[in-house]
Amino acid sequence: MPNLIYRTAFLVLALSSVCFSQSGFVERRGNGLFANGKPYTFIGTNYWYGSLLGLEKDKKRGIDRLRRELDFLKSNGVSNLRLLAGAEGSGPMNGVVRVGPPLQPTRGKFDGDVLKGLDMILAEMAKRDMKAVIFFSNNWEWSGGFQQYLAWNKVIDTKWLTEKPDWNTLRDLTAKFYSCDECKRDYDRHMKFVIGRKNSVTKRKYVDDPTIMAWEIANEPRPMRPVANEDYREWLHHVSSEIRSLDKNHLITTGHEGWIGTEDVKLFETVHADPNIDYITIHIWPKNWQWFAKGKLADGFSKALSTTNEYIDANAAVAVRLNKPLVIEEFGLPRDDEGFSPKSPTSYRDRYYASIFGRIGNDNIVGASFWAFGGTARPVPNQVFWKIGDELMGDPPMEEQGLNSVFDSDKSTFDVIRRAAERIELTKDRKSLGKP
């Protein structure tokens, strides 16, 4: 009889262990990510507007488009999507019209109905076995972000709603966020409102939803000025600790660009050494960072590619030292002619993507998400920037529409993406079987 009791207890324990490992939540184990007991590596994309499509009154532009695009991405091997939780404020910021409708229209007041869009995409992703990374706020103006909190608390002049600051002024303005206690409390309320959500479609609490892979503190949080470095470090620690206290199931990451975002490798490593930060992110922008001369992509491509690999190496070395996974979660390159038409060729972009996807599986790199999926939307002819009423695509309102978007018509690029995804799956299967 005692043996039967012990055998039964062992069986119950074993079954509970299997159930836990098959929960579907992505978890970190050392320098890798795992889901359902297997290594989790992925090709992803930035699809920030996916959480807004379900809010469209026109189903063709909204939920129908969303479902078609998710089917398209899944069929091409893209299984991880980076999404916006919700914008802060409305109207212009730095003279740029913000995306919306906003989750937080005015300070401390939330429109829960806006999260129905996020509910919808999470429900649809679950059907397709896709994972989501959700970022709460933004260093940049196109969704309100840190500057909106500063404006609400009268730390910066409201003239910056309609006027565009130069780069140095923008750095001065945004750096003030980290020393503004009221601004940071406002952010906390925004973050907690999202994490506390119960999905209106699935009736599942967000904290219990394995479709969510990770919560991301913000899109590209930078200290902006060295004087803000210590407040910045303390804030990232505070927020990651708060998220962990609210949600034990999901991963936490920063949304960082790599050492360029801090202008200091040591600070980059310090903030990611925090035990509440599960994995490291980097972003790569050869055009914005002037790794090739404007209008001379062909001439500068080789140098841009070698500089990219050097940048990945430098940041991956931090991941190796910290024994944490690394995700290349944003990277983009213009079309061959640096134009915006979907008809323009993408030979350099395709080579660039292939090189980055080829890094997955090495140097703690577990995934790469291109910026950004443009889906079935197309730029409006003879119109450079987004206007209210236009269909959303990968390029935010302050950027030329079509600049970095990968459209569903970009066959050669998706051939590269699909082949990379197939290689990753094959490698994953071999590792699961214990083969080299």
N, C-alpha and C positions, 0 to 999 in steps of 0.2 A: 504493500500500500504506500509506504513512504516514497519508493522509487517512482510509482505512478504520479504521485503529487509533484515530485521534482521534475519528472519529464513533462508534466502538464505546465508547470510554471516556466520551464525552459522554453516550451513551445509558444506560450503566450508572450514571453519576452522577445523571442525571435520574431514572431509575427508583428509585434508592436514596433520592433526595429525596422522591419521591412516597410511597414506602413509609413514610418517616419521618413525613411530614405526615398520613398516613392511619393512624397508629398507634393512634389513639383516645384517647390521653392528653390531658387538658385542660392547656393551657399558657397562660401569661400572655405577652401581647405588649403592652407599655406599659400603657395603662389598660383593656385588654380581655382577655377570655379567648377561647381558640380551641380547637376540637377538629376533627380531620380537615380542617384547613385552613380551617374556616368559623368565623365568630363564634359563641361559645357564650354564650347568655343563657337563663335558665330560670325556671320556677316550681318551687319545691321545698317540702318539708315536713319537719318534725321527726318522726322515726319512730324515736326512740332505742331503743325496745324491740324493733324489728324484728330486732336481732341476738340476741334472747333467744327469739323464738318457735320457732325450729327446735329448741330444747332441750326443748320440751314433749313428754312421753311420749304424750299424747293427740294424734294427728295432726290431728284436727278443730280442736283449739285451737292447734295448732302449725303444721306445714308446710302443711297445707291452708288454714288461715286466711291464712298468709303469702302464698301464691300468689294467692288470691282478692283480697287487698288490693292486691298489686302490680299485678294486672290492672286493678283499679278505678282506682288512682292513674294508671296509664299512660293509660287510656282517657279520663281527665279532664285530661290535659295536665301532670301532675306527673311530672317526670323526674329530680329530684335529691333524695336522702334523706340526712338527718343522723342518724348512728347512734352509739350507745355502743360503745366497744371492749370494756369489761369493768369490772365493779365491783371495789372493793377492800374486803376484810373482809366480815363478815356480822353479822346481828343488828341492834340499834338503833344509831343515831347521832343524838345530840341528841333521843333519844326517838322517832325516826322509824325504822320498819322499812325497811331498805334493799332495793333491787331485787337480784335474783340469779338463778341462782347466781353467786358471785363468780369472776372470773378469777384474783384473788390472794386466796385465803382467809385466809392468814396471811402475815406479812411475808416477802417474798422467795421464797415458794413459789407456783408457778403451776399452775393446772389447765388444761392445754392443751385438754382436751375441751370446755371452755366456749366456746372460739373456733370450735367446729364450728357454732354458731349463726350467727356472723358469716360463716363459710365458705358456709353455705347461702344466706343472703340475697344475698351478693355473686354467687354462681352464678346465682341466679334473676334478679337485676337485670341481669346481663350478657345474658340471653336477651331482655330487654325494652329494651335500650339505655338503661339508667338509670345515673346516676352517684351515688357515695357520698362524703359527708364524714364522717370518723370521728374522734371526739374521745376522747382518752386518759384524762382524769381530770376532776375536778369541783371547783369552788370550794364547792359546796354538799353537804349531808350525804347526799342520797338515794341516792348510789352509793358512799359512803365518802369518796373524794376526799382533799383536802388534810388534813382533820381526822384521817382514819384514819392517815395517815403520821405526823402529830404524836402521836397516841395510841400508835402502835407504838414510837415513839422516846422516849416518856415526857416529851414536851415539854408536853403538856396532860394534865390529870387525867382518868382513865378515867370519872369521874362524868359527863363530858359524853357518854358513850355513851347514858346513860338520861335525863339531865336536859337540858332545852331552855334554852339561854342566851338572854338578851335580845339585842337588836340590837348594842348597844355591846360586850357581852362577846363576841359572835360575831366581831365585827371584831377585837377584841384577840387572840382565839384563832387565827383563820385567818391573820392577818398574820404570825404566827410562822413559818409555813411557809417563807417566803423567806429567812430567816436560819438555817434548820435544814439543815446540809449533809447529814446522814444522810437526812433526809426527801427532799431533792432527789435524792440517789443512788438511793433507793428508787423514786422516780418514774421515773428514767432506766431502771431495770431493767424496769419495767412497760412503758414505751414501746418499748424495744428488743425485748421479748418479742413484742409485737404486730407490729412492723414486720418482724421476722425470720420470720414465719409463712409456711408453705406451705399453700395452700388444700387441704383434704382432699377436696373435691368436684371442683374443676377441675384439681388438681395443679399449679397455677400459684402461684409465689411472690407474696406481696402486693406486693412492690416492682415486679413485672412485670405487674400487673393494671391495665389502663386503666379498669376499672369504678370504681376508687377515684379520685376527683377530687383529694381533699386530705386531708392529716393535720392535725388540729386539736389544738393544745397542751392545751386544757382547755375545759370549759364555763364561760364567764364568769369567767376568772381576774382577780381584783381584787387590788390591793395591800392593800385594806381599811383601812389606816391610812397617813397620809403618811410616817411613819417608815420604812415598808417600801418606799417608792418606788424607791430606787436598787437595792436587792436584787431587787426585782420586775423592773426593767428588765434587769438583768444576767441574771436567770434566763431570761426570755423569749429573750434573745439566745443564751444557752447552749443552750437546748433546740432552738431553730430551727436552730442550727448543727449540733447532733448529728443531728437528723432529716435535714438536707441531706447530711451525710456518709454516712448509711446508705442514702439513697434519692434518686437524681437524677431520677427520673421524675415524681414527684408534687408538687403544690402544697403549700404550708405556710401555715397561718393561725393566728390566736390563739384565736378563739372569743370575742372581746371584745364588750362591750355598747355601745361608743361612749364618749364622754368622761364620761358619768355613771359608768362603771365605774372611772375613775381620778380622778374629781372634778376633772379638769384637762385641758383641751384640749391643752396643750403636751406633757404626758406621753403622752397618747394618740397624738399625732403622732410623738413621739420613738420609741416602741416599734414603731410601724408603718413607720418610715423604715428599719428594719433590712432589708438587701438579701435576707435569707433569708425574709422575710415577703412572700408573693406577692400577697395581696389582703387587704382590710380587711373586718371584719365589724362589724355593729351589731345590737343587740337593742332592742326598743321595748315598754314595758309601762305603758300609761296608767293602769291600775287600781293596780298596785303602786306606781307613782311618784306617785299621787294627782293625776293630771291631771284627774280629775273626782271629785266627792264620792261616797262610798259610798252605793249605793242610788239614785243620781241620774244614771244613764248618759244618759237622754234629755235632761235639762237641760244636762248638761255635754259632750255629744257634740261640738258644734261647736268648743268650746275645745280638747278633747282632740285633735281632728283637726288643728286649726291648730298646736297645740304639737308634734304628731308631725311635721308638715312642716317646722317650724322646726328640730326636732332632726335630721331627715334632712339638711336644708340645711347645718347646722353641721358634721356629720360628713363629708358629701360634699365640703365645701370642703377638708378635710384630704386626702381621696382625690385631689382634683384637684391640690392642691399637690404631693403625692407621686407623681402620675401612676400611681396604682394602681387596680385595680378595687375596687368596693365591693359587698358582698352584705348585704342586710337579712335576716339568717338566723334571726331569731326575732322574732315579733310576735304579739300576741294581744289579744282583746277579749271580754268576757263576752257572754252572750246578753242579749236585751233586758231581761229581768227580773232579770238577774244571778243566775239560778238555774242548776241543773246538769242539768235534765231535757232529753234530746234532743228532747222535744216543744215546748220553749220556742222562740219565734221568734228570728231572728237578723238583723233588718233593719239594725241599727246595725253589727253585725260585717260584714255583706255590703258596706255602704258603705265601711267602714274598709278592708277587704281591697282593694276596687276602687281606692281612692285609692293605696294602697301599690304595688299591682301596676302602676299607671299611671306610677310613677316609673322603672320598669325601662327602660333604654335612654337615660336622661338622667343627667348629672352623674356619670359613671363607674359608675353602678349597673347591674350585670350580672345580678342575680338577687334573688329574694325567697322565703323559705321560712317558711310560717306555722307557728305553734305551736298545736296539734300535731294530727296525725292520730290519731283515736281508733278508726278502722276499724269493725269489726263488734262490738266490745265495747260494753257499756252499763253505766252506773252501777248498783250494787246498790240497789234501793229501800230507803229509810229508813236508808241507811248512807252517811256522808259521806266517810270516808277509806278508802284501799285496805287490804286485809288479805291475808295470805299465802293463796294459793289463788284469789284473784280474777283475772279476766282483766286483762291489762295494757292500758292505753290511754294517751293522750298526756299526761295529768296524772300527774306523779310522786307517790309515796306521801305526801309531806307536804302536797300540795294536794288540795282538794276534787275528787273524781272527777266529771268532766264540766265543770269550771270553764272550761277553755280548749280542750277537745277538739272537733275537728270530726269528726263521725261520717259514715259512708257514707250515712246517711239525711238529711243536711243538704243537700237538693237545691238550695236557693237559693244557698247558699254555693259549692257545686261548679259551679253555673252561672256564677258570677262567676269562679271559678278557671279554668274551661275557656275562657271568652271571652278572658280575659287571656292564656292560653297560646296561643290561636289568633292573637291580635294579635302576640305576640312572634315566633311562627314566621313569620308573614307578613312582619314587619319584617326578620327574619333572612334570609329568602329574597330580599327586595329588595336588601339590602346585598350578599349574595353575588353578585347579578347586576349590582352596581354602580349600582343605582338609588337616588335619594334617598328 
